[in-house]
Amino acid sequence: MMNNRRQNVIDAAHKLFIDNGYQATSIQDILDGSGISKGTFYNYFPSKGELFIAIFRSVYTRIRHDREKLLIGQDSADIEIFIQQLELQMMVNKQSKLLILIEEVRVSNDEELKQFINQTLLLSIRWMYDRFLDIFGESKKPYLLDSVIIFHSMMTHMNHFSYRANAVGTPDIQIIRYCMNRIVHLVNEVADSGEQILDPEQMDTWFPHFKNHLDPCHNDLLNSTTDLKKAINNAFTCGEDRSRAIELVDFIQDELMQSDKPRKFLIESLLLTLKTQYAAQIQGYIETFEESINSCMGQ
């Protein structure tokens, strides 16, 4: 019941932020729009900034789940699957008006929120880098962080200027394919020349600085989750078994990353199910996943 009421506040505030802007929306506006008391609001969120973060997390969780669904039963090296994932991500971002809200926060005086936005950008870069590694392989690894940053910037600016040139904008899929075609040539070119600006290991120095909203342990959790899901996709030919295993992993990850007070009993129960039903095929990956869980739980 509490989680439903909290989500209702998130949804109501999201609409108000879109309609009126983040800065112009007061806490009283949110109280009126969601029908809760001030005491209830502060029980859910210490500040309006924390509510903004909760909105972002809610949308990002949906994006992450939907992206993972597209990979189920598919070859992770297939560029077409990656293109579909990007198209889905761009669609949800536009529907939720997240990019507009992000731009408003960037010009605000809220340093904590601006730090959070920068951290989420790094998470997006990290996800793209992992997908590039799937697509281009280990031999291209030294050049993929540079390529991902170029690709991300290319997509962002092409999308922005297409709207300036045309009120309707260029279809997302057209922009994605255009940028992807360019980046394939670029990756091969820099690999042949051996040119490199940023070492991919640099990413490991970015994540430990995350605090409050993205604890240092979350970097290890993200890595072990990604590796476990890949192992699940490779190990199970049955779609039902694969889907169920990934659902368990997603639920545990969300409980640890999205909840201020992760429910230890629930995590232990789901982890036991994962170990009991699936450990024979992917035991080593589950053990690493469990280690990252224990780290986040302070064990």
One Martini backbone bead per residue (centre of mass of N, CA, C, O) as a GRO file, in nm:
protein
  299
    1MET     BB    1   0.060   0.062  -0.022
    2MET     BB    2   0.298   0.255   0.011
    3ASN     BB    3   0.417   0.212  -0.274
    4ASN     BB    4   0.166   0.317  -0.426
    5ARG     BB    5   0.161   0.602  -0.303
    6ARG     BB    6   0.444   0.680  -0.389
    7GLN     BB    7   0.394   0.644  -0.695
    8ASN     BB    8   0.170   0.859  -0.711
    9VAL     BB    9   0.354   1.093  -0.642
   10ILE     BB   10   0.550   1.058  -0.873
   11ASP     BB   11   0.341   1.091  -1.103
   12ALA     BB   12   0.232   1.371  -1.022
   13ALA     BB   13   0.505   1.522  -1.028
   14HIS     BB   14   0.583   1.464  -1.316
   15LYS     BB   15   0.350   1.624  -1.443
   16LEU     BB   16   0.418   1.897  -1.310
   17PHE     BB   17   0.705   1.926  -1.426
   18ILE     BB   18   0.611   1.929  -1.720
   19ASP     BB   19   0.396   2.165  -1.707
   20ASN     BB   20   0.580   2.380  -1.501
   21GLY     BB   21   0.830   2.277  -1.385
   22TYR     BB   22   1.053   2.228  -1.140
   23GLN     BB   23   1.091   2.514  -1.010
   24ALA     BB   24   0.770   2.595  -1.016
   25THR     BB   25   0.731   2.353  -0.831
   26SER     BB   26   0.580   2.287  -0.542
   27ILE     BB   27   0.511   2.109  -0.269
   28GLN     BB   28   0.216   2.199  -0.257
   29ASP     BB   29   0.145   2.107  -0.540
   30ILE     BB   30   0.200   1.807  -0.478
   31LEU     BB   31  -0.003   1.775  -0.251
   32ASP     BB   32  -0.251   1.851  -0.421
   33GLY     BB   33  -0.201   1.641  -0.662
   34SER     BB   34  -0.183   1.374  -0.447
   35GLY     BB   35  -0.333   1.390  -0.160
   36ILE     BB   36  -0.122   1.476   0.065
   37SER     BB   37   0.072   1.523   0.325
   38LYS     BB   38   0.355   1.657   0.445
   39GLY     BB   39   0.436   1.417   0.623
   40THR     BB   40   0.417   1.203   0.398
   41PHE     BB   41   0.617   1.323   0.205
   42TYR     BB   42   0.868   1.314   0.411
   43ASN     BB   43   0.853   1.003   0.435
   44TYR     BB   44   0.940   0.961   0.128
   45PHE     BB   45   1.081   1.265   0.100
   46PRO     BB   46   1.327   1.492   0.195
   47SER     BB   47   1.283   1.619  -0.103
   48LYS     BB   48   1.245   1.739  -0.418
   49GLY     BB   49   1.505   1.612  -0.526
   50GLU     BB   50   1.436   1.319  -0.442
   51LEU     BB   51   1.189   1.306  -0.627
   52PHE     BB   52   1.335   1.340  -0.893
   53ILE     BB   53   1.505   1.084  -0.859
   54ALA     BB   54   1.263   0.889  -0.845
   55ILE     BB   55   1.165   0.944  -1.129
   56PHE     BB   56   1.419   0.859  -1.278
   57ARG     BB   57   1.429   0.569  -1.169
   58SER     BB   58   1.156   0.475  -1.276
   59VAL     BB   59   1.225   0.512  -1.576
   60TYR     BB   60   1.494   0.353  -1.587
   61THR     BB   61   1.379   0.081  -1.502
   62ARG     BB   62   1.201   0.047  -1.748
   63ILE     BB   63   1.422   0.059  -1.959
   64ARG     BB   64   1.595  -0.177  -1.857
   65HIS     BB   65   1.383  -0.398  -1.880
   66ASP     BB   66   1.317  -0.360  -2.187
   67ARG     BB   67   1.601  -0.407  -2.290
   68GLU     BB   68   1.634  -0.698  -2.181
   69LYS     BB   69   1.400  -0.829  -2.337
   70LEU     BB   70   1.534  -0.792  -2.623
   71LEU     BB   71   1.772  -1.012  -2.547
   72ILE     BB   72   1.602  -1.249  -2.532
   73GLY     BB   73   1.729  -1.501  -2.735
   74GLN     BB   74   1.970  -1.326  -2.832
   75ASP     BB   75   2.229  -1.178  -2.996
   76SER     BB   76   2.448  -0.952  -2.849
   77ALA     BB   77   2.600  -0.890  -3.144
   78ASP     BB   78   2.344  -0.763  -3.254
   79ILE     BB   79   2.282  -0.457  -3.384
   80GLU     BB   80   1.969  -0.459  -3.403
   81ILE     BB   81   1.918  -0.483  -3.100
   82PHE     BB   82   2.056  -0.220  -3.019
   83ILE     BB   83   1.874  -0.038  -3.186
   84GLN     BB   84   1.613  -0.114  -3.038
   85GLN     BB   85   1.705  -0.015  -2.761
   86LEU     BB   86   1.746   0.282  -2.842
   87GLU     BB   87   1.462   0.338  -2.943
   88LEU     BB   88   1.323   0.282  -2.675
   89GLN     BB   89   1.474   0.490  -2.507
   90MET     BB   90   1.391   0.742  -2.671
   91MET     BB   91   1.088   0.710  -2.638
   92VAL     BB   92   1.074   0.727  -2.325
   93ASN     BB   93   1.214   0.999  -2.294
   94LYS     BB   94   0.994   1.157  -2.451
   95GLN     BB   95   0.742   1.074  -2.291
   96SER     BB   96   0.880   1.177  -2.004
   97LYS     BB   97   1.063   1.439  -2.044
   98LEU     BB   98   1.358   1.410  -1.928
   99LEU     BB   99   1.541   1.602  -2.094
  100ILE     BB  100   1.402   1.862  -2.006
  101LEU     BB  101   1.453   1.830  -1.701
  102ILE     BB  102   1.759   1.812  -1.718
  103GLU     BB  103   1.810   2.096  -1.837
  104GLU     BB  104   1.694   2.248  -1.593
  105VAL     BB  105   1.895   2.136  -1.382
  106ARG     BB  106   2.165   2.232  -1.516
  107VAL     BB  107   2.069   2.555  -1.457
  108SER     BB  108   2.081   2.520  -1.171
  109ASN     BB  109   2.171   2.528  -0.804
  110ASP     BB  110   2.165   2.208  -0.785
  111GLU     BB  111   2.432   2.014  -0.717
  112GLU     BB  112   2.315   1.734  -0.652
  113LEU     BB  113   2.150   1.698  -0.912
  114LYS     BB  114   2.383   1.741  -1.110
  115GLN     BB  115   2.540   1.497  -1.013
  116PHE     BB  116   2.327   1.287  -1.081
  117ILE     BB  117   2.318   1.339  -1.385
  118ASN     BB  118   2.615   1.269  -1.436
  119GLN     BB  119   2.594   0.978  -1.334
  120THR     BB  120   2.381   0.879  -1.541
  121LEU     BB  121   2.558   0.928  -1.786
  122LEU     BB  122   2.772   0.716  -1.706
  123LEU     BB  123   2.576   0.477  -1.712
  124SER     BB  124   2.515   0.500  -2.012
  125ILE     BB  125   2.804   0.462  -2.107
  126ARG     BB  126   2.844   0.186  -1.977
  127TRP     BB  127   2.626   0.036  -2.134
  128MET     BB  128   2.734   0.095  -2.418
  129TYR     BB  129   3.007  -0.035  -2.377
  130ASP     BB  130   2.905  -0.324  -2.325
  131ARG     BB  131   2.765  -0.344  -2.605
  132PHE     BB  132   3.015  -0.294  -2.777
  133LEU     BB  133   3.163  -0.545  -2.674
  134ASP     BB  134   2.960  -0.743  -2.791
  135ILE     BB  135   2.987  -0.645  -3.094
  136PHE     BB  136   3.324  -0.601  -3.132
  137GLY     BB  137   3.500  -0.704  -2.910
  138GLU     BB  138   3.805  -0.748  -2.751
  139SER     BB  139   3.995  -0.633  -2.979
  140LYS     BB  140   3.841  -0.331  -2.942
  141LYS     BB  141   3.844  -0.230  -2.643
  142PRO     BB  142   4.051   0.021  -2.633
  143TYR     BB  143   3.828   0.195  -2.837
  144LEU     BB  144   3.529   0.208  -2.704
  145LEU     BB  145   3.507   0.459  -2.528
  146ASP     BB  146   3.554   0.666  -2.743
  147SER     BB  147   3.322   0.568  -2.929
  148VAL     BB  148   3.086   0.610  -2.731
  149ILE     BB  149   3.117   0.914  -2.692
  150ILE     BB  150   3.077   0.986  -2.985
  151PHE     BB  151   2.803   0.848  -3.023
  152HIS     BB  152   2.645   1.001  -2.805
  153SER     BB  153   2.695   1.285  -2.925
  154MET     BB  154   2.579   1.234  -3.202
  155MET     BB  155   2.290   1.166  -3.114
  156THR     BB  156   2.225   1.423  -2.956
  157HIS     BB  157   2.280   1.635  -3.189
  158MET     BB  158   2.103   1.520  -3.411
  159ASN     BB  159   1.841   1.544  -3.254
  160HIS     BB  160   1.847   1.848  -3.195
  161PHE     BB  161   1.886   1.958  -3.498
  162SER     BB  162   1.634   1.822  -3.620
  163TYR     BB  163   1.435   2.007  -3.461
  164ARG     BB  164   1.539   2.281  -3.571
  165ALA     BB  165   1.477   2.201  -3.878
  166ASN     BB  166   1.226   2.022  -3.755
  167ALA     BB  167   0.949   2.004  -3.567
  168VAL     BB  168   0.930   1.685  -3.585
  169GLY     BB  169   1.169   1.542  -3.680
  170THR     BB  170   1.367   1.277  -3.685
  171PRO     BB  171   1.359   0.966  -3.681
  172ASP     BB  172   1.507   0.770  -3.459
  173ILE     BB  173   1.598   0.532  -3.643
  174GLN     BB  174   1.757   0.709  -3.841
  175ILE     BB  175   1.965   0.821  -3.645
  176ILE     BB  176   2.075   0.555  -3.537
  177ARG     BB  177   2.171   0.435  -3.808
  178TYR     BB  178   2.357   0.660  -3.891
  179CYS     BB  179   2.547   0.647  -3.640
  180MET     BB  180   2.616   0.344  -3.660
  181ASN     BB  181   2.751   0.348  -3.936
  182ARG     BB  182   2.980   0.541  -3.849
  183ILE     BB  183   3.096   0.376  -3.600
  184VAL     BB  184   3.192   0.124  -3.742
  185HIS     BB  185   3.415   0.265  -3.902
  186LEU     BB  186   3.562   0.394  -3.662
  187VAL     BB  187   3.646   0.145  -3.504
  188ASN     BB  188   3.820   0.022  -3.733
  189GLU     BB  189   4.010   0.263  -3.772
  190VAL     BB  190   4.131   0.290  -3.480
  191ALA     BB  191   4.230  -0.001  -3.464
  192ASP     BB  192   4.430   0.018  -3.706
  193SER     BB  193   4.588   0.280  -3.580
  194GLY     BB  194   4.586   0.287  -3.246
  195GLU     BB  195   4.396   0.498  -3.141
  196GLN     BB  196   4.394   0.676  -2.813
  197ILE     BB  197   4.251   0.836  -2.524
  198LEU     BB  198   4.067   0.632  -2.357
  199ASP     BB  199   4.067   0.419  -2.101
  200PRO     BB  200   3.839   0.190  -1.990
  201GLU     BB  201   3.951   0.192  -1.690
  202GLN     BB  202   3.845   0.477  -1.618
  203MET     BB  203   3.558   0.396  -1.522
  204ASP     BB  204   3.650   0.284  -1.236
  205THR     BB  205   3.697   0.592  -1.132
  206TRP     BB  206   3.401   0.700  -1.140
  207PHE     BB  207   3.214   0.524  -0.944
  208PRO     BB  208   3.337   0.565  -0.647
  209HIS     BB  209   3.211   0.873  -0.638
  210PHE     BB  210   2.954   0.764  -0.574
  211LYS     BB  211   2.676   0.891  -0.382
  212ASN     BB  212   2.386   0.806  -0.205
  213HIS     BB  213   2.251   0.700  -0.499
  214LEU     BB  214   2.549   0.562  -0.579
  215ASP     BB  215   2.707   0.328  -0.463
  216PRO     BB  216   3.003   0.171  -0.492
  217CYS     BB  217   2.874  -0.123  -0.504
  218HIS     BB  218   2.705  -0.079  -0.772
  219ASN     BB  219   2.922  -0.140  -0.976
  220ASP     BB  220   2.949  -0.443  -0.911
  221LEU     BB  221   2.651  -0.507  -0.951
  222LEU     BB  222   2.632  -0.430  -1.250
  223ASN     BB  223   2.847  -0.626  -1.352
  224SER     BB  224   2.727  -0.896  -1.236
  225THR     BB  225   2.453  -0.870  -1.375
  226THR     BB  226   2.546  -0.867  -1.667
  227ASP     BB  227   2.697  -1.140  -1.660
  228LEU     BB  228   2.456  -1.315  -1.567
  229LYS     BB  229   2.265  -1.258  -1.806
  230LYS     BB  230   2.448  -1.371  -2.023
  231ALA     BB  231   2.459  -1.657  -1.904
  232ILE     BB  232   2.157  -1.712  -1.921
  233ASN     BB  233   2.124  -1.677  -2.230
  234ASN     BB  234   2.333  -1.917  -2.290
  235ALA     BB  235   2.210  -2.160  -2.102
  236PHE     BB  236   1.903  -2.106  -2.203
  237THR     BB  237   1.652  -2.228  -2.425
  238CYS     BB  238   1.427  -2.168  -2.238
  239GLY     BB  239   1.225  -1.899  -2.211
  240GLU     BB  240   1.106  -1.937  -1.925
  241ASP     BB  241   1.368  -1.976  -1.765
  242ARG     BB  242   1.505  -1.717  -1.856
  243SER     BB  243   1.292  -1.512  -1.760
  244ARG     BB  244   1.288  -1.594  -1.460
  245ALA     BB  245   1.586  -1.542  -1.394
  246ILE     BB  246   1.588  -1.238  -1.476
  247GLU     BB  247   1.370  -1.147  -1.279
  248LEU     BB  248   1.528  -1.211  -1.023
  249VAL     BB  249   1.768  -1.025  -1.078
  250ASP     BB  250   1.609  -0.760  -1.109
  251PHE     BB  251   1.476  -0.757  -0.831
  252ILE     BB  252   1.736  -0.747  -0.665
  253GLN     BB  253   1.856  -0.493  -0.789
  254ASP     BB  254   1.622  -0.300  -0.722
  255GLU     BB  255   1.623  -0.339  -0.414
  256LEU     BB  256   1.919  -0.222  -0.382
  257MET     BB  257   1.892   0.057  -0.569
  258GLN     BB  258   1.580   0.173  -0.495
  259SER     BB  259   1.614   0.119  -0.188
  260ASP     BB  260   1.669   0.240   0.131
  261LYS     BB  261   1.544  -0.056   0.247
  262PRO     BB  262   1.642  -0.342   0.201
  263ARG     BB  263   1.505  -0.667   0.181
  264LYS     BB  264   1.669  -0.924   0.305
  265PHE     BB  265   1.468  -1.162   0.302
  266LEU     BB  266   1.399  -1.135  -0.001
  267ILE     BB  267   1.679  -1.162  -0.124
  268GLU     BB  268   1.745  -1.440  -0.001
  269SER     BB  269   1.508  -1.590  -0.133
  270LEU     BB  270   1.577  -1.530  -0.434
  271LEU     BB  271   1.866  -1.638  -0.428
  272LEU     BB  272   1.791  -1.928  -0.353
  273THR     BB  273   1.629  -1.984  -0.608
  274LEU     BB  274   1.860  -1.934  -0.804
  275LYS     BB  275   2.053  -2.153  -0.685
  276THR     BB  276   1.861  -2.401  -0.701
  277GLN     BB  277   1.760  -2.377  -1.021
  278TYR     BB  278   2.058  -2.249  -1.172
  279ALA     BB  279   2.356  -2.321  -1.072
  280ALA     BB  280   2.460  -2.549  -1.260
  281GLN     BB  281   2.505  -2.347  -1.514
  282ILE     BB  282   2.586  -2.053  -1.324
  283GLN     BB  283   2.754  -2.054  -1.058
  284GLY     BB  284   2.986  -1.841  -1.077
  285TYR     BB  285   2.796  -1.594  -1.131
  286ILE     BB  286   2.630  -1.618  -0.869
  287GLU     BB  287   2.864  -1.580  -0.671
  288THR     BB  288   2.937  -1.293  -0.764
  289PHE     BB  289   2.658  -1.173  -0.714
  290GLU     BB  290   2.655  -1.235  -0.408
  291GLU     BB  291   2.901  -1.062  -0.333
  292SER     BB  292   2.771  -0.789  -0.422
  293ILE     BB  293   2.533  -0.805  -0.231
  294ASN     BB  294   2.692  -0.816   0.037
  295SER     BB  295   2.825  -0.543  -0.003
  296CYS     BB  296   2.557  -0.375  -0.007
  297MET     BB  297   2.471  -0.506   0.286
  298GLY     BB  298   2.737  -0.513   0.474
  299GLN     BB  299   2.889  -0.826   0.484
   0.00000   0.00000   0.00000
